[in-house]
Amino acid sequence: ARNQDEESSSSAGNDPSPTAPLITFTSSSTEQALQGCQAPTFPTAAPSLGVCEPSPTEERIKGFSSLKEASVQQTIDFLVDWGNGAGPALANSHFFSFQKKEGNLNAETHWHDPTVTPLPHAPSMNIFCLYGVGLETERSYHYQRNCEKTDQDDHDDTSCKQPIDLPFVTDPTVSDPSQSIHHGVQFVDGDASVPLLSLGYMCAGPWAKKGKLNPSGTRVVTREYANRNEFSVEDPMRGGPFSADHVDILGNVDMTEDILRIVTGHELEKIPTRIVSDIENIANRLDKDTAKAKQRPFAQLSNAELMELASFI
């Protein structure tokens, strides 16, 4: 591996073969990069440049970057194969839900996924979903290739060298206020940390009624707390007694009262479902679109249909 000074001094020399791009080493990716280049083969034209054959991880990054548009499935496949620069061994199916949902859905490998694993058979059990809403929350991002170019190569797109551990970065040039997209980041309703869909979909959707994922009709109560900031001299660092922020909600007066009723079992009838967001409509739309998609193999869905499904994630 050459240091930065050596790389800068040789950048004006002969370009290496496109089939053997330079490996860009950083302090966090050096070891990973070397794993893919333990037996380098140097091109005869420029042996002094220290160029080695691309590692499998580099090939994955290059292949994905060459796509003008990537489908949801192509993106998932890339993330699994890339494994944060360490390859597919890092993206173990026991830790991620990328594997196909086949076979015994009650198996341990699916226990972490509430969208396929049903609630226990406990008809007398109560489930309370308490969370805050009404705050802008990051949900999705627009990315661009993370290119490391020299001054001479600013107009040469083929010269883009992407670091193994950070091949893509957010694109701050993308903004669309009508879609709540600001500087490459799309915002939705939530608690400022977790988007609404992740907070309430299961509680207001599949678990809300007796069915496949709630086989014994367990009672599920969903309580949403709309954010209302108030300044308090006694506690100026928080959003006040009615804050719905992801952390501040632990001091939310209304939620504290509800928790006391739940743990003591006193006046539970005063804790009905209270939904102030659009989560029920979102859940209904998602269920309808998912049912429609299941009528055809996933591979036969158009990009427009896949993007419609992905818009909920």
matplotlib code that plots the C-alpha trace (Angstrom):
import matplotlib.pyplot as plt

x = [0.0, 1.3, 0.9, -1.0, 2.2, 3.2, -0.3, -0.4, 3.0, 2.2, -1.3, 0.0, 1.6, 0.2, -3.3, -3.5, -5.6, -9.3, -9.5, -7.0, -8.1, -6.1, -7.3, -7.9, -6.7, -8.0, -7.2, -10.5, -10.4, -6.8, -7.1, -10.3, -8.7, -5.6, -7.7, -8.8, -5.3, -3.0, -1.4, -1.2, -0.6, 1.1, 0.4, 3.6, 2.9, 3.3, 4.7, 5.9, 2.3, 1.7, -1.6, -3.4, -6.4, -9.7, -11.1, -14.5, -15.9, -14.5, -16.2, -19.5, -19.2, -18.3, -21.1, -23.8, -22.4, -22.8, -26.6, -28.5, -31.5, -31.4, -34.5, -35.3, -34.1, -30.8, -30.2, -30.8, -28.5, -25.8, -26.0, -25.8, -22.9, -21.0, -21.4, -20.0, -16.8, -16.3, -18.2, -21.4, -20.1, -21.1, -24.7, -25.7, -29.3, -29.7, -29.3, -31.0, -34.4, -33.1, -33.7, -36.8, -39.7, -40.1, -40.6, -41.4, -42.1, -42.1, -38.5, -35.9, -34.5, -37.8, -38.5, -37.0, -39.4, -43.0, -44.3, -44.1, -44.0, -47.4, -48.1, -48.2, -51.6, -52.5, -56.1, -56.0, -52.8, -52.9, -50.4, -50.0, -48.1, -47.1, -45.1, -44.8, -45.7, -45.7, -42.0, -40.0, -38.1, -35.5, -36.8, -34.9, -31.9, -30.6, -27.1, -24.3, -21.0, -18.3, -15.6, -12.0, -10.6, -7.6, -7.8, -7.0, -9.9, -12.7, -14.5, -13.6, -16.4, -14.4, -11.7, -14.0, -12.4, -14.8, -13.5, -14.5, -15.9, -17.8, -18.6, -21.7, -22.6, -25.8, -26.4, -27.0, -28.0, -31.4, -34.2, -38.0, -40.0, -43.3, -41.9, -40.3, -36.8, -34.1, -30.5, -30.8, -32.8, -36.6, -38.5, -41.8, -43.9, -42.4, -40.7, -37.6, -35.7, -38.1, -40.5, -44.2, -44.4, -41.9, -43.5, -47.1, -47.6, -47.8, -50.0, -52.4, -52.3, -51.8, -52.0, -55.1, -57.5, -57.6, -55.9, -52.7, -50.4, -52.8, -54.2, -55.9, -57.2, -54.9, -56.1, -53.8, -54.1, -52.3, -51.7, -50.1, -48.9, -48.8, -45.7, -46.4, -43.3, -43.3, -40.4, -39.9, -37.5, -37.0, -36.0, -34.8, -33.0, -36.2, -39.1, -41.5, -44.0, -45.8, -42.8, -43.1, -39.5, -37.9, -36.2, -38.1, -41.3, -40.0, -41.0, -44.3, -47.0, -49.8, -47.8, -46.6, -50.2, -51.0, -48.0, -49.1, -52.5, -51.1, -48.7, -51.2, -54.2, -56.2, -58.7, -57.5, -60.8, -59.4, -56.7, -58.5, -56.8, -56.0, -54.5, -53.8, -51.6, -52.3, -50.9, -54.2, -54.6, -50.9, -51.3, -54.4, -52.7, -49.6, -51.7, -53.6, -50.4, -48.7, -51.7, -51.7, -47.9, -48.3, -50.6, -47.5, -43.9, -41.7, -39.5, -42.4, -43.3, -42.5, -40.0, -43.0, -44.8, -41.6, -41.0, -44.6, -44.0, -40.6, -42.1, -43.6, -40.3]
y = [0.0, 3.4, 6.4, 9.6, 11.4, 8.6, 8.3, 12.0, 12.1, 9.2, 10.3, 12.1, 9.0, 6.2, 5.2, 1.6, -0.9, -0.6, -4.2, -3.6, -0.4, 1.2, 0.1, 3.1, 2.3, 4.1, 3.4, 1.5, -0.4, -1.3, -4.8, -5.5, -4.3, -6.4, -9.5, -9.2, -8.5, -11.0, -12.1, -9.0, -9.3, -6.2, -5.1, -5.1, -1.5, 0.1, -2.2, 0.7, 1.9, -1.1, -2.0, -5.2, -7.1, -5.9, -7.8, -9.4, -6.6, -4.0, -5.9, -5.8, -2.1, -1.5, -3.6, -1.9, 1.5, 0.8, 0.5, 3.5, 2.4, -0.3, -2.3, -3.0, -6.6, -5.5, -3.1, -5.8, -8.2, -5.6, -4.7, -8.4, -9.1, -5.9, -6.5, -3.0, -3.9, -7.2, -9.3, -11.5, -13.2, -10.1, -10.1, -13.2, -14.2, -14.7, -11.0, -9.6, -10.2, -10.5, -14.2, -15.5, -16.4, -20.1, -23.2, -23.1, -19.4, -20.3, -21.3, -19.3, -17.7, -15.7, -14.8, -11.4, -10.6, -9.7, -9.5, -13.3, -14.5, -14.6, -13.5, -16.2, -17.9, -15.8, -14.5, -13.0, -11.0, -7.2, -5.4, -1.7, 0.3, 3.7, 6.1, 9.7, 11.3, 14.8, 15.3, 15.3, 12.0, 10.8, 7.9, 7.6, 9.0, 9.8, 8.6, 9.3, 7.6, 8.6, 9.4, 10.2, 12.0, 14.1, 17.6, 16.3, 13.8, 16.0, 15.6, 12.0, 9.8, 6.6, 7.8, 7.5, 5.3, 4.3, 3.4, -0.2, 0.8, 3.9, 3.6, 5.8, 9.0, 11.1, 13.5, 16.9, 18.4, 16.6, 18.6, 18.5, 20.3, 18.8, 15.4, 16.6, 15.9, 18.3, 18.0, 14.3, 13.3, 12.5, 13.3, 11.8, 11.8, 10.0, 10.7, 12.4, 9.0, 6.3, 6.8, 6.3, 3.1, 1.4, 2.7, 1.8, -0.5, -3.8, -2.4, -0.5, -3.1, -6.9, -7.1, -4.9, -7.8, -11.6, -13.2, -14.9, -12.8, -12.5, -16.0, -15.8, -12.2, -10.7, -7.2, -4.6, -0.9, 1.7, 5.1, 7.9, 11.1, 14.1, 16.3, 19.6, 21.5, 23.7, 25.5, 24.7, 26.7, 23.8, 21.5, 23.7, 20.9, 18.9, 19.7, 20.0, 17.8, 16.9, 16.2, 13.2, 13.1, 9.6, 10.2, 13.1, 11.0, 9.2, 12.4, 12.9, 13.4, 11.7, 8.6, 8.4, 8.3, 5.6, 3.5, 3.8, 2.5, -0.4, -1.6, -1.3, -2.6, 0.4, 2.0, 0.2, 1.2, 4.7, 3.6, 3.0, 3.1, 6.7, 7.3, 10.9, 10.1, 8.5, 5.1, 3.2, 4.4, 3.7, 0.1, -0.5, 0.7, -1.4, -4.5, -4.1, -3.5, -6.5, -8.7, -7.5, -8.2, -11.7, -12.6, -12.6, -13.7, -10.9, -11.1, -10.2, -6.9, -3.8, -1.2, 1.1, -1.5, -2.3, 1.4, 1.7, -1.1, 0.3, 3.7, 2.3, 1.0]
z = [0.0, -0.9, 1.3, 0.3, -0.9, -3.1, -4.6, -5.3, -6.9, -9.3, -10.2, -13.3, -14.6, -16.7, -15.7, -14.5, -16.3, -15.8, -14.8, -12.0, -10.2, -7.4, -3.9, -1.8, 1.7, 4.8, 8.4, 8.8, 5.6, 5.1, 6.6, 4.7, 1.4, 1.9, 2.4, -1.2, -2.4, -0.7, -3.9, -6.1, -9.8, -11.2, -14.8, -16.9, -18.1, -14.7, -12.0, -9.9, -9.2, -6.9, -8.5, -7.6, -9.0, -7.5, -4.6, -4.7, -2.5, -5.0, -7.9, -6.0, -5.4, -9.1, -10.4, -8.2, -9.0, -12.8, -12.4, -13.6, -11.4, -8.8, -7.8, -4.1, -4.5, -6.2, -3.4, -0.7, -2.6, -2.7, 1.0, 1.9, -0.4, 0.6, 4.3, 5.3, 3.3, 4.9, 2.4, 2.9, 6.0, 8.0, 6.8, 8.6, 8.1, 11.8, 12.3, 9.3, 7.7, 4.1, 3.8, 2.1, 4.4, 3.8, 5.8, 9.5, 10.3, 14.0, 13.8, 15.9, 12.8, 12.4, 16.0, 15.6, 12.8, 14.0, 10.4, 10.1, 13.7, 15.4, 18.9, 21.6, 22.3, 25.3, 25.0, 28.5, 27.8, 27.1, 24.9, 25.2, 22.5, 23.8, 21.6, 20.5, 17.2, 15.6, 15.1, 11.8, 11.6, 9.1, 7.0, 3.7, 2.0, -1.5, -2.1, -4.5, -5.2, -2.8, -5.4, -4.6, -7.6, -8.4, -9.8, -13.2, -13.1, -12.0, -15.4, -15.9, -14.3, -15.0, -12.5, -9.5, -6.8, -4.1, -0.6, 0.3, 3.7, 2.5, -1.2, -1.1, 0.8, 1.0, -1.8, -0.3, -3.7, -3.7, -2.2, -2.8, -0.1, -1.5, -0.6, 2.7, 1.2, 2.4, 1.5, 0.5, 3.5, 3.5, 6.7, 7.9, 11.0, 14.1, 17.4, 15.9, 16.1, 14.9, 11.9, 12.4, 10.3, 12.6, 15.7, 15.1, 12.1, 13.9, 16.7, 14.5, 11.7, 11.9, 15.7, 16.0, 15.2, 15.6, 12.7, 11.5, 13.5, 16.5, 16.6, 20.1, 19.7, 22.3, 23.3, 21.8, 22.9, 20.9, 22.6, 20.6, 22.3, 20.1, 20.7, 22.5, 23.4, 26.5, 28.2, 31.8, 33.9, 36.3, 33.4, 30.5, 28.6, 27.9, 25.7, 28.6, 30.3, 27.1, 24.8, 22.5, 21.6, 21.6, 25.0, 26.4, 26.3, 29.5, 31.3, 29.4, 32.1, 30.1, 29.4, 33.0, 34.1, 31.6, 32.7, 36.4, 35.5, 33.4, 36.1, 38.9, 36.9, 38.3, 36.0, 32.8, 31.2, 31.1, 28.6, 25.3, 22.0, 21.0, 17.5, 16.3, 13.3, 9.9, 10.9, 10.4, 6.8, 6.2, 7.6, 5.5, 2.3, 3.0, 3.7, 0.4, -1.6, 0.0, -0.7, -4.4, -4.7, -3.3, -6.2, -8.5, -8.0, -6.5, -9.6, -11.9, -10.1, -12.0, -10.6, -10.0, -7.9, -6.0, -5.3, -4.1, -1.6, -0.6, 0.1, 3.3, 4.6]

ax = plt.figure().add_subplot(projection="3d")
ax.plot(x, y, z, "-o")
ax.set_aspect("equal")
plt.show()
